[in-house]
């Protein structure tokens, strides 16, 4: 499982376990799964999809920002995020 934190300057939007996370990378969207190689990437405005450990799909419309992954811990840092 992945530990996911989606954070804006104002608050933590989501913090929990997930099976996968799809983010709007600046070059192209990409999906992060368990045991993915470490990565840091810039993000464009777009959609972040989180498939939780209970198979629920959460969708957030986000502004630009960054994503960092190390040791199955994902931090999505964006200016704004709204649940869809």
Protein Blocks (a to p, Z undefined) as FASTA:
>chain_A
ZZdddddfkbcfbgcddfbdcdddfkbccdddehiacddddddedddddddfkopacddd
ddddddddeehiacdddfbdcdZZ
